[in-house]
Amino acid sequence: MVWKKGMALLFGLMLITAGLAFGKAAAAETSVTVILVSDNEADSALAYYLANLTGAIVVMTAWGVYDANVTAEVMNYAPDQVIIIGGPDAVVEQYVSDLKDLNITVERWWGENRYRTNLAVIGNATLKLNIKFENSVVVVPGNDTGAIREALRRAVKVHGIVLFANNTTDPIRVMAKFQITPKNITVIHSRVMKGAMVGLVRKLKGSDGLRANLTEMEVNVTPEMAMEAINTSEERIATAEEMLANVTLPPQMERVAERMLLLAKKQLNVSKKAYEEGNYGKAYGQAIAAKAHAEFVIRVASKEWQMKVRFDPAMRATMFLHRVEIQLKVMEKAGVNVTEVRELVEQLKVAIKNKDYDTIDALMWQIQHKLLELYTHGRGKFREHIVFPARGRHGMP
């Protein structure tokens, strides 16, 4: 199966390591770093933020979904290093295998949830990208898409730090961990998420050691925000349905996944009805909840699919063939001669048809070895086509 690639919802992003030279002329001698991130609103927001600070190449994948076209897109930049933002539930592990097969260094910045990932990115950006945050902290709920967008605008403007929060987050402890002593703290949320921020704001106001100016900003839920949340939820539900239909889960887990999917659909219907009635806050909140339940199903189905591919040689060979054919198109477009590999690919197709697994294994090894050789020697051809955008030239969402 070819997984359906979800639409990138928030940001078209690009990132390159801080301090690098930009422009086509400098591409050949520039050390290129790509960020690979899912379209999760929190993780992609972090990539967007880094892009505006450092300049740019970000490649985005649908949350929890593997798509060989994404690997091919990364190849286009001939990166020396790929930084993945988000855990394997968000950016699946198959991408790591794909990139390592091309001898590309891969590093994952993540935590067990979006809040831990936020902290991992802050720490790594400070240490490895040498980003120096200034005197402002912007706090925003980690699942409040509209508020995240406003928080990013403000954070980029003041060169502050973005901190995702829920009702258990201790911002004082986080700031102490990173030795941040801000002059200004802004808490931004939509009206829908106000309840989740009440305790956090109270905690900030009650802190004896805090000397920062504290501002709370409420973002209005517009019809556009609500409709965007509905569209996102619909896409996640469609992906969840497709993935669930193509795996066989243990009976108990299958029942749980089906209940979650049904709940997501009910919440989406409530969201749509609320939107029609002009209750955009309710529509927004219900759509966000529906998306979260659909993502649970995607996560379960994705893990089962990856396990199936791992132990099913025929499926593994078919997926390998699909990926290689996409990569060959990218290499041909860059001007790399792939005639020899194409001949091996045709032999592989015959072996797959005949279920000749010994020949399949031998051909897959030969193809992978030859691909690595061609890609390594053809990196200069890819670099000739790269045009890096100037730092800070990313359009705001």
Buried (B, 14 or more C-beta within 10 A) or exposed (E): BEBBBBEBBBBBBBBBBBEBEBEEEEBEEBEBBBBBBBBBBBBBBBBBBBBBBBBBBBBBBBBBBBBBBBBBBBBBBBBBBBBBBBBBBBBBBBBBEBBEBBEBEBEBBBBEBBBEBBBBBBEBBBEBBEBEBEBBBBBBBBBBBBBBBBBBBBBBEBBBBBBBBBEEBBBBEBBEEBEBEBEBBBBBBBBBBBEBBEBBBEBBEEBEEBEBEBEBBBBEBEEEBBBBBBEBBBBBBEBBBBBBEEBEBEEEEBEBBEEBBEBBBBBBEBBBEBBEEEBBBBBBBBBBBBBBBBBBBBBBBBBBBBEBBEEEBEBBBBBBBBBBBBBBEBBEEBEBEBEEBBEBBEBBBEBBEEEBEEBBBBBBEBBBEBBEEBBEEBBEBBBEBBEBBEBEEBEEB
